[in-house]
Amino acid sequence: MSAADSPAPPVTAVMPDVTGGNALRTQEQMDGTQVRFEDATGKDREVVDPQAWRVCGSRPGANQRITSYPVTLLVAPTTESCPEGASG
């Protein structure tokens, strides 16, 4: 069987563009979707209060198919800038 004959993975959903949004509100808007936070700055800090963090990007990226869960929101504290290349 060739790659062209292989069934495509099921499309479960498409990742919205949530870049720049508040991490808590984004999590609430994705109700029912398993979401995890990752410190986009590389400092590996735990996100205890998502209200104090902004979304810098996501995995999968915006407008990409979500084929596995949880989706990852790459976040930075609202007092810091998003690092370059943090779009997922």
TORTOR-757203 format. One record per residue (C-alpha): x, y, z; residue in three letters. Coordinates in nm, 2 decimals. Example, Ala and Ser with C-alpha at 12.3 -4.5 7.8 and 13.67 -1.06 7.14 Angstrom:
2
+--------+--------+--------+-----+
|   east |  north |     up |   r |
+--------+--------+--------+-----+
|   1.23 |  -0.45 |   0.78 | Ala |
|   1.37 |  -0.11 |   0.71 | Ser |
+--------+--------+--------+-----+
% end
This chain:
88
+--------+--------+--------+-----+
|   east |  north |     up |   r |
+--------+--------+--------+-----+
|   0.00 |   0.00 |   0.00 | Met |
|   0.15 |   0.34 |  -0.10 | Ser |
|   0.13 |   0.65 |   0.11 | Ala |
|  -0.14 |   0.78 |  -0.12 | Ala |
|  -0.35 |   0.48 |  -0.02 | Asp |
|  -0.30 |   0.54 |   0.35 | Ser |
|  -0.60 |   0.68 |   0.53 | Pro |
|  -0.55 |   1.04 |   0.64 | Ala |
|  -0.57 |   1.10 |   1.02 | Pro |
|  -0.91 |   1.20 |   1.13 | Pro |
|  -0.97 |   1.57 |   1.15 | Val |
|  -1.10 |   1.63 |   1.50 | Thr |
|  -1.07 |   2.01 |   1.50 | Ala |
|  -0.87 |   2.30 |   1.37 | Val |
|  -0.66 |   2.51 |   1.61 | Met |
|  -0.78 |   2.86 |   1.62 | Pro |
|  -0.53 |   3.15 |   1.61 | Asp |
|  -0.51 |   3.24 |   1.98 | Val |
|  -0.18 |   3.43 |   1.97 | Thr |
|  -0.18 |   3.74 |   2.19 | Gly |
|  -0.48 |   3.62 |   2.40 | Gly |
|  -0.50 |   3.58 |   2.77 | Asn |
|  -0.41 |   3.22 |   2.86 | Ala |
|  -0.70 |   3.17 |   3.10 | Leu |
|  -0.96 |   3.31 |   2.86 | Arg |
|  -0.81 |   3.10 |   2.58 | Thr |
|  -0.84 |   2.79 |   2.79 | Gln |
|  -1.20 |   2.87 |   2.88 | Glu |
|  -1.28 |   2.94 |   2.51 | Gln |
|  -1.14 |   2.59 |   2.42 | Met |
|  -1.39 |   2.43 |   2.65 | Asp |
|  -1.37 |   2.06 |   2.63 | Gly |
|  -1.03 |   2.06 |   2.46 | Thr |
|  -0.74 |   1.92 |   2.67 | Gln |
|  -0.49 |   2.21 |   2.70 | Val |
|  -0.15 |   2.23 |   2.86 | Arg |
|   0.07 |   2.53 |   2.91 | Phe |
|   0.43 |   2.56 |   2.83 | Glu |
|   0.66 |   2.85 |   2.92 | Asp |
|   0.75 |   2.99 |   2.58 | Ala |
|   1.05 |   3.17 |   2.72 | Thr |
|   1.24 |   2.85 |   2.79 | Gly |
|   1.26 |   2.92 |   3.17 | Lys |
|   1.04 |   2.62 |   3.23 | Asp |
|   0.82 |   2.80 |   3.48 | Arg |
|   0.50 |   2.64 |   3.60 | Glu |
|   0.18 |   2.83 |   3.50 | Val |
|   0.00 |   2.85 |   3.83 | Val |
|  -0.23 |   3.15 |   3.74 | Asp |
|  -0.31 |   3.14 |   3.37 | Pro |
|  -0.47 |   3.49 |   3.41 | Gln |
|  -0.12 |   3.64 |   3.44 | Ala |
|   0.01 |   3.48 |   3.12 | Trp |
|  -0.04 |   3.56 |   2.75 | Arg |
|  -0.04 |   3.31 |   2.46 | Val |
|   0.26 |   3.34 |   2.23 | Cys |
|   0.18 |   3.05 |   2.01 | Gly |
|   0.04 |   2.69 |   2.01 | Ser |
|   0.11 |   2.34 |   1.90 | Arg |
|  -0.04 |   2.26 |   1.67 | Pro |
|  -0.01 |   2.61 |   1.51 | Gly |
|  -0.29 |   2.83 |   1.41 | Ala |
|  -0.53 |   2.69 |   1.15 | Asn |
|  -0.36 |   2.34 |   1.17 | Gln |
|  -0.55 |   2.02 |   1.24 | Arg |
|  -0.56 |   1.90 |   1.60 | Ile |
|  -0.49 |   1.53 |   1.57 | Thr |
|  -0.38 |   1.46 |   1.93 | Ser |
|  -0.44 |   1.60 |   2.27 | Tyr |
|  -0.36 |   1.79 |   2.48 | Pro |
|  -0.29 |   2.09 |   2.26 | Val |
|   0.00 |   2.30 |   2.39 | Thr |
|  -0.03 |   2.68 |   2.45 | Leu |
|   0.31 |   2.84 |   2.45 | Leu |
|   0.28 |   3.12 |   2.70 | Val |
|   0.48 |   3.40 |   2.86 | Ala |
|   0.40 |   3.62 |   3.17 | Pro |
|   0.20 |   3.93 |   3.07 | Thr |
|   0.49 |   4.14 |   3.21 | Thr |
|   0.73 |   3.99 |   2.95 | Glu |
|   0.74 |   3.99 |   2.57 | Ser |
|   0.69 |   3.67 |   2.37 | Cys |
|   1.02 |   3.54 |   2.25 | Pro |
|   1.08 |   3.53 |   1.87 | Glu |
|   0.99 |   3.20 |   1.72 | Gly |
|   0.74 |   3.10 |   1.99 | Ala |
|   0.46 |   3.05 |   1.75 | Ser |
|   0.48 |   2.67 |   1.77 | Gly |
+--------+--------+--------+-----+
% end
